Every structure is written in C-alpha cells, then in structure tokens.
C-alpha cells in the first residue's frame, strides 16, 4: 500500500486520486464529520487523498468512487459525529494542522545543525580580523597561498575537513539568507524522506564534490556558501520525482524552474552584474549533477525496498 511518513513521524496511506477540477469539499466535510483524519495534496495534476488510519483506506476509496459516480449523496452537518464512521470501529480527529517549529527541528536535526554551522561561517567571515576561524574553513591554507603553491593545484589532503568546510562560509547576510531559506525548505523534506543518517551522507557527498569542482575550475580558495549543496537538493528532488515520486518531495515546480534559471543566468554572467562577481557557478553545476546522480541511486534503492 502506498504511504509516506510526515514531519511528525506519522504514517499516511493513499486512498484516492481525483482530478483537480473536482470539488472535494463535500467529501472532506463528510470525513471531518465522521472524525476521519485526512490530508489532500496535489501530485501530477491530481488531488490525492491520504488517511492516517490504514484500516479505513478501502472503505473511503469505495465511498469516494461511489460519490463520483453519483451513487452517494452527501449531507454534512455542522458538527463532527464521534459515534459514526464509514464501516469502521475506530475514528480520529480530522484536523491536520501545520507542524510546529519544534517538531520540524526535532525531526530534521542535520538540517538544523547545517543552518547553525552556516551562521558560524558567517560570523567567521565578519570577524576574520580578530578570530582565526575563517582561515581554517577555506579550501586551502592561506600560508600555501602566500608561498605561491596555489598554482600547483594544492589539495588539502592533510587537512581533510577543508573539503567540506567551505559550504558553511557565507559572505554577508544576503548570502546566508538565500542559502539558509533553501537549506531549510529542501532539507527538512529530504531528511524526512531519507532519514537523518542518509541525509548526512548526502550533504557530505554533495558538499565535497561541489567544493572540489569549484576549486578545480578557478583555483581560487576564497569561495563559500551552501548553494552548491542546495543545487544538489534540487537535482535530487527532480530525479526522485521523475523516477520514484514521494509526496514530501512534491515541491512547487516554479521553485525548481526559477532556481535552474538562476543557475543559467549565473553561468552567463548575468548575476555577476548585480552581485559584483563571486558566483560559484562550478559548485552549482557540479552540485546539481551530483544531486541528480544521488536522486537516481535513491530511487533505485527505494524501489528495491
């Protein structure tokens, strides 16, 4: 049976798919009256109805089918009835609210830690004159730059954290605001789908690969930001929704399209006009490609399970 787990850790079970043009108000009102816990989402041009109670799926699916065929006429009272439910012995409240912030944070610890480290990276940049943290976060030790070793394509094998740490560096509040919002928006969804451990591995892979790609392209270690990983998230979501869709990853297409347009604009130099240069285009492209790859692998693994 098709199901998914939300940010609360609750399981939801697919009951029916109805065209977008169909007004579900009578059905949802009746389910609320019968104390059936439901939620409706838009997926692939349809309205999908999901239930918390697995045991109600068959009855509700049959009920919706008969309603659409005109065999059932729904009359909804103003108050829910705790004593009745469609051919079932158990019912629950029908209200489904938005997850509280604390619930999202507890269910997405890696996302929250990533946000905290990004703010640390911002502070390291802002106070680089009085604190030594910035020099320990960039891809190559500044002393090697002073010695002219950068032309020899120095790789920090002896300081392995540098392969990842640049993703936490942020140059100003505008920089961290954009990256932080995308990290939060995409991160809590992907972490909920994969679980915290797999999400942690995913972030490391996309962060390391995007950093190496950026340094290999420009050989300038003074870059940073979570945007390479964020584009990896975008690639991951696109590939998963093509190969093995998941309701939590059904983000509005417009967000993905705008992000890809910004990627192309950055590669063409358009964004540099407004940002005064410094766009890590190579990190974005490499991150996107890595995300597509990881999304494909995740889809195969999910199908195998």
SVG drawing of the C-alpha trace seen along z (x, -y; Angstrom):
<svg xmlns="http://www.w3.org/2000/svg" viewBox="-28 -45 85 50">
<polyline fill="none" stroke="black" stroke-width="0.4" points="0.0,0.0 1.3,-3.4 2.2,-5.5 4.6,-8.1 5.8,-9.5 5.3,-13.2 7.4,-15.6 5.6,-14.3 6.6,-10.8 3.0,-9.8 2.3,-7.4 -0.2,-8.4 -1.9,-6.0 -3.1,-6.7 -6.8,-6.4 -7.8,-8.0 -6.8,-10.3 -9.3,-12.8 -8.9,-15.3 -8.1,-18.9 -11.3,-20.1 -13.4,-18.1 -14.6,-20.0 -13.8,-17.7 -15.5,-20.0 -18.4,-17.7 -16.2,-14.6 -13.8,-16.4 -16.7,-17.8 -18.1,-14.3 -14.8,-12.8 -14.4,-15.6 -17.9,-14.9 -17.0,-11.2 -13.8,-12.0 -11.6,-10.6 -8.1,-12.0 -7.2,-13.1 -5.0,-15.3 -5.1,-16.3 -2.1,-17.1 -1.6,-18.0 0.5,-15.5 1.0,-15.2 -2.1,-17.2 -4.4,-15.3 -5.7,-15.7 -4.6,-12.8 -6.4,-11.9 -4.4,-10.4 -5.6,-8.9 -3.9,-8.3 -5.9,-5.1 -4.8,-2.3 -7.9,-0.3 -10.2,-3.0 -8.5,-3.1 -10.6,-0.6 -13.9,-1.9 -13.1,-5.5 -11.8,-4.7 -15.0,-2.9 -17.0,-5.8 -15.3,-8.4 -15.7,-6.2 -19.5,-5.9 -19.8,-9.6 -18.1,-10.4 -20.4,-8.0 -23.4,-9.8 -24.4,-6.8 -23.9,-8.6 -25.4,-12.0 -23.5,-13.7 -25.3,-15.8 -22.8,-17.3 -23.9,-18.5 -22.1,-21.4 -20.6,-19.2 -18.5,-16.0 -20.1,-12.8 -17.9,-10.8 -20.2,-7.8 -20.0,-7.1 -17.5,-6.3 -17.9,-4.7 -17.9,-0.9 -15.2,-1.1 -14.9,-0.7 -12.3,-3.4 -12.0,-7.1 -9.8,-10.1 -9.9,-13.8 -10.0,-15.1 -8.0,-18.3 -4.5,-18.3 -2.5,-21.4 0.9,-22.6 3.8,-21.0 5.1,-23.1 8.6,-24.6 10.0,-22.5 8.6,-19.3 10.3,-20.2 13.6,-20.8 13.4,-17.6 12.6,-15.6 15.4,-17.3 18.5,-17.6 21.0,-17.5 19.2,-20.4 19.2,-22.4 22.9,-21.7 23.7,-22.8 21.9,-26.1 23.8,-26.6 27.2,-25.9 26.2,-28.4 25.7,-31.1 29.0,-30.2 30.6,-30.5 29.1,-34.0 30.5,-35.1 33.9,-33.7 33.9,-35.9 32.5,-39.0 35.1,-38.8 38.0,-37.3 40.3,-40.2 40.0,-39.2 39.3,-35.5 41.2,-32.8 38.3,-30.6 37.9,-31.8 41.4,-30.7 40.6,-27.2 37.4,-27.0 38.6,-27.9 39.6,-25.2 43.4,-25.8 45.5,-27.1 46.4,-30.8 50.1,-30.1 50.2,-27.9 48.8,-30.8 51.5,-33.1 54.1,-30.6 52.6,-30.6 51.7,-27.0 48.2,-27.5 49.4,-27.3 50.5,-23.7 46.8,-22.8 47.3,-22.2 44.7,-19.8 44.4,-19.8 44.8,-16.0 46.5,-16.6 43.5,-18.8 40.5,-16.8 37.8,-19.0 38.6,-21.6 37.0,-19.5 33.6,-20.2 34.0,-23.3 33.7,-26.0 29.9,-25.2 29.5,-26.8 31.3,-30.1 28.9,-32.9 29.8,-36.4 27.1,-38.6 23.5,-38.4 22.0,-38.4 24.2,-35.4 23.2,-33.4 19.5,-34.4 19.1,-32.9 21.1,-29.8 19.5,-29.3 16.0,-29.5 16.7,-26.9 18.5,-24.7 15.5,-24.7 12.9,-24.4 14.6,-21.4 16.5,-20.0 13.6,-19.1 11.8,-17.3 14.8,-15.3 15.9,-14.4 12.3,-13.3 12.3,-11.0 15.8,-9.6 16.3,-9.7 19.0,-11.7 21.9,-9.4 21.4,-9.0 20.7,-12.8 24.0,-13.5 25.9,-11.3 24.1,-13.1 25.2,-16.5 28.8,-15.4 28.9,-13.9 27.4,-16.9 29.4,-19.4 32.8,-17.8 32.2,-17.2 30.9,-20.8 33.8,-22.3 36.3,-20.2 34.6,-21.2 34.7,-24.9 38.3,-24.9 39.4,-22.8 37.6,-25.3 39.0,-28.6 41.9,-27.5 40.8,-30.2 40.1,-29.0 38.1,-32.1 34.7,-30.7 31.9,-29.5 28.2,-29.0 25.7,-26.2 24.3,-26.9 26.3,-24.0 24.5,-21.6 21.2,-23.4 21.5,-22.8 22.3,-19.2 19.0,-19.1 17.2,-20.5 18.8,-17.8 17.9,-15.1 14.3,-16.2 13.9,-16.4 15.4,-13.0 13.4,-11.4 10.1,-12.9 10.8,-11.6 11.9,-8.1 10.2,-7.4 7.9,-10.2 7.3,-10.9 4.6,-13.3 7.0,-15.1 9.2,-16.0 6.4,-17.3 7.6,-21.0 6.0,-23.6 7.6,-23.3 8.0,-27.1 10.7,-27.0 12.7,-24.4 12.3,-26.3 13.4,-29.7 16.4,-28.0 17.5,-26.5 17.0,-29.8 19.2,-31.5 21.8,-28.8 21.9,-29.5 21.9,-33.3 24.9,-32.8 26.8,-30.8 26.1,-33.5 27.5,-36.2 24.1,-38.0 24.1,-37.5 27.6,-38.9 26.3,-42.3 24.1,-42.5 26.3,-40.6 29.6,-42.2 31.1,-38.9 32.0,-35.9 29.3,-33.5 30.5,-29.9 29.0,-28.6 31.1,-25.5 29.9,-24.5 26.3,-25.0 26.7,-22.9 28.6,-20.1 26.3,-20.1 23.3,-19.8 24.8,-16.9 25.7,-15.1 22.2,-15.6 20.7,-14.1 23.0,-11.1 22.1,-10.6 18.4,-11.0 18.7,-8.2 20.5,-5.9 18.0,-6.7 15.1,-5.9 16.6,-2.5 17.2,-1.8 13.7,-2.8 12.2,-0.6 14.4,2.3 13.0,2.0"/>
</svg>
